[in-house]
Amino acid sequence: MPKPFPTEFRRDVIAVARQGNQSLASVARNFGISESCLSRWLKIADREDGLSTDAPETPAKPGESDLEAENRELRKRAKQLEQENEILRRATAYFARDVLPQ
């Protein structure tokens, strides 16, 4: 059984795939994973982030106001933006190390 990929690696691959600049096949090839693996990771991430189009919008729970539902959605969005920001920070550090004199 193959060793699972680290969570950080998965997040980075998912973020690049979600940008939409490249096809899923080229993203998978660039990161050395199969296309089916990438599409499975994307489905799981979409479900976890509440972005999945397969399932209907999460219905409001009984007794939950519109404000509480909106807060829940905003927390999900904030979490996604924090993850994207972390990826950009790491990419900046990676490229900056090549530019800085040693």
Kinemage of the C-alpha trace (Angstrom):
@kinemage 1
@onewidth
@group {chain A} dominant
@subgroup {mainchain}
@vectorlist {calphas} color= white
{ca met a 1} P 0.000 0.000 0.000
{ca pro a 2} L 1.494 3.366 -0.964
{ca lys a 3} L 2.418 5.869 1.706
{ca pro a 4} L -0.180 8.669 2.009
{ca phe a 5} L 0.840 12.157 0.944
{ca pro a 6} L 1.328 14.805 3.652
{ca thr a 7} L -1.658 17.060 4.361
{ca glu a 8} L 0.295 20.198 3.432
{ca phe a 9} L 1.179 18.704 0.056
{ca arg a 10} L -2.478 17.889 -0.586
{ca arg a 11} L -3.543 21.430 0.332
{ca asp a 12} L -0.941 22.923 -2.004
{ca val a 13} L -1.999 20.686 -4.908
{ca ile a 14} L -5.689 21.458 -4.318
{ca ala a 15} L -5.012 25.195 -4.220
{ca val a 16} L -3.113 25.077 -7.527
{ca ala a 17} L -5.859 22.978 -9.132
{ca arg a 18} L -8.578 25.371 -7.917
{ca gln a 19} L -6.825 28.351 -9.492
{ca gly a 20} L -7.870 26.997 -12.870
{ca asn a 21} L -4.786 28.198 -14.756
{ca gln a 22} L -3.936 24.629 -15.795
{ca ser a 23} L -5.890 21.503 -16.631
{ca leu a 24} L -6.288 18.868 -13.935
{ca ala a 25} L -4.134 16.493 -15.958
{ca ser a 26} L -1.228 18.939 -16.121
{ca val a 27} L -1.502 19.802 -12.413
{ca ala a 28} L -1.475 16.100 -11.534
{ca arg a 29} L 1.489 15.461 -13.829
{ca asn a 30} L 3.445 18.418 -12.395
{ca phe a 31} L 2.986 17.173 -8.838
{ca gly a 32} L 3.607 13.514 -9.695
{ca ile a 33} L 0.169 12.153 -8.813
{ca ser a 34} L -2.543 10.521 -10.890
{ca glu a 35} L -5.415 12.526 -12.304
{ca ser a 36} L -7.953 10.317 -10.536
{ca cys a 37} L -6.182 10.932 -7.226
{ca leu a 38} L -6.342 14.688 -7.789
{ca ser a 39} L -10.026 14.631 -8.685
{ca arg a 40} L -10.745 12.559 -5.549
{ca trp a 41} L -8.813 15.063 -3.402
{ca leu a 42} L -10.776 17.920 -4.974
{ca lys a 43} L -14.121 16.233 -4.259
{ca ile a 44} L -13.141 15.628 -0.645
{ca ala a 45} L -11.878 19.204 -0.234
{ca asp a 46} L -15.034 20.639 -1.806
{ca arg a 47} L -17.171 18.597 0.556
{ca glu a 48} L -15.112 19.680 3.585
{ca asp a 49} L -15.153 23.347 2.533
{ca gly a 50} L -18.842 23.312 1.692
{ca leu a 51} L -18.189 24.045 -1.979
{ca ser a 52} L -19.568 20.796 -3.347
{ca thr a 53} L -22.193 21.106 -6.054
{ca asp a 54} L -23.157 17.435 -5.692
{ca ala a 55} L -25.107 17.997 -2.510
{ca pro a 56} L -27.694 20.732 -2.069
{ca glu a 57} L -26.902 23.809 0.007
{ca thr a 58} L -26.629 22.960 3.686
{ca pro a 59} L -30.120 23.559 5.013
{ca ala a 60} L -30.557 25.777 8.009
{ca lys a 61} L -30.888 23.810 11.201
{ca pro a 62} L -34.164 24.099 13.082
{ca gly a 63} L -34.136 27.219 15.220
{ca glu a 64} L -31.126 28.657 13.379
{ca ser a 65} L -31.483 32.232 12.212
{ca asp a 66} L -30.247 33.617 8.906
{ca leu a 67} L -27.507 35.416 10.787
{ca glu a 68} L -26.185 32.179 12.296
{ca ala a 69} L -26.237 30.463 8.896
{ca glu a 70} L -24.388 33.402 7.365
{ca asn a 71} L -21.802 33.287 10.167
{ca arg a 72} L -21.219 29.586 9.495
{ca glu a 73} L -20.670 30.253 5.780
{ca leu a 74} L -18.342 33.179 6.530
{ca arg a 75} L -16.248 31.010 8.847
{ca lys a 76} L -15.853 28.424 6.082
{ca arg a 77} L -14.805 31.127 3.628
{ca ala a 78} L -12.351 32.635 6.134
{ca lys a 79} L -10.772 29.208 6.671
{ca gln a 80} L -10.351 28.750 2.922
{ca leu a 81} L -8.786 32.196 2.522
{ca glu a 82} L -6.377 31.537 5.397
{ca gln a 83} L -5.244 28.326 3.696
{ca glu a 84} L -4.740 30.114 0.386
{ca asn a 85} L -2.803 32.883 2.147
{ca glu a 86} L -0.509 30.322 3.787
{ca ile a 87} L 0.213 28.747 0.402
{ca leu a 88} L 1.107 32.133 -1.047
{ca arg a 89} L 3.404 32.857 1.919
{ca arg a 90} L 5.237 29.578 1.383
{ca ala a 91} L 5.554 30.172 -2.347
{ca thr a 92} L 6.970 33.636 -1.704
{ca ala a 93} L 9.535 32.239 0.717
{ca tyr a 94} L 10.461 29.509 -1.757
{ca phe a 95} L 11.069 31.947 -4.608
{ca ala a 96} L 12.753 34.528 -2.366
{ca arg a 97} L 15.439 32.061 -1.304
{ca asp a 98} L 16.632 31.847 -4.926
{ca val a 99} L 16.905 35.628 -5.185
{ca leu a 100} L 18.632 36.418 -1.885
{ca pro a 101} L 22.457 36.430 -1.924
{ca gln a 102} L 24.115 33.861 0.277
